[in-house]
Amino acid sequence: MSVNLKDLIKRFIMEKGGEIIEKDDDFIWVRMDGNLGIYYLEENDVVTGEHVVNFNRVTEQVMGEKAIFCLKGYDDLAKNVAQKLKIELIPREQLALFIGEYIIQLYEKGEEMPILEEEDVEVEDIQYDEEEEEEEEENPDLIPIIIEEVDGGEEKIIKVNVTEEEAMKIAKLYGGGFNAELKLVPYFLFEFSLKLSIEGSPENKAVSGIIAINALTGAYEIWRTGFETASTIALPHIKFEPKISLELSKETARKSLIKEYTKEEEVTINDENVTIIEKRKTKPLESSIKVNHLGLHYLPVWDVTGRGGSVYINASTGDASKEDIYGLTT
């Protein structure tokens, strides 16, 4: 039995009038008084300058308040980098005040304490063999992603956020077009978790997320943005059926994760007096890779055609490409 600190933070924010926006990532998305905020909880490590740089890189397209809850504290370099990037670092002491004030307010109202509610506890009679126990010991820090609005195996259609008119305007930037068709591209979605071995580090890093396999081309994408989904769509559309099986897609997902996280990269951290550049090799421990099928999802894409060819526009994000990256013409 344990306390889910992330959920406590969310409840505190809602108590203060904030709206929690559920997304398929590790962040806490909040809308407060019309303003967007994105927060991250670091529970296991002291926050370093590298943590701050990575957080900024992943969220650089988001305009809003940004903060990191630093349960284990933060170092001087993290503080300097955060100040430059306008990211607030919230130390353990301040977080404790937030949570403590929230608990006291609930006590004064006579409401239930959310430390451990009956519905949060589920006990199952599970039999483990020795091999399973050993694997669990090797992977104690894996954090599976739970997507509440997705039922495993169920087909979903990602919400259209870009209208046909808006798609035509976007296409003008790429040479224009006179006809737009909405096409639904099938993707097999998998949640994954793995352990990442980092050169020079004595500890492995737990990584989790969503990998999407295009069921027309077999290409993979790591989805870091959450999408709203629906079971039906009212707009006229063409629906493409998968050309690749679920079994092949799952194997492709595993191989793609190895490819995605096997790399050598430079990490640059700028301080007032010194610039730190490090090269690090990373690779996943293959035995730690876990892949769980979340369902077949259809991504809506506007195919805008004109004299200069087609422009393909992601109808959820607005991203556009002259290249058929979705496999609609293959």
Secondary structure, 3 states (H helix, E strand, C coil): CCCCHHHHHHHHHHHCCCEEECCCCCCEEEEECCEEEEEEEECCCCECHHHHHHHHHHCCCCCCEEEEEECCCECHHHHHHHHHHCCEEEEHHHHHHHHHHHHHHHHHHCCCCCCCCHHHCCCCCCCCCHHHHHHHHHCCCCCCCCCCCCCCCCCEEECCCCCHHHHHHHHHCCCCCCEEEEEEEEEEEEEEEEEEEECCCCCCEEEEEEEEEECCCCCEEEECCCCCEECCCCCCCEECCCCCCHHHHHHHHHHHHHHHHCEEEEEEEECCCCEEEEEEEEEECHHHCEEEEEEEEEEEEEEEEECCEEEEEECCCCCEECCCCCCCCC
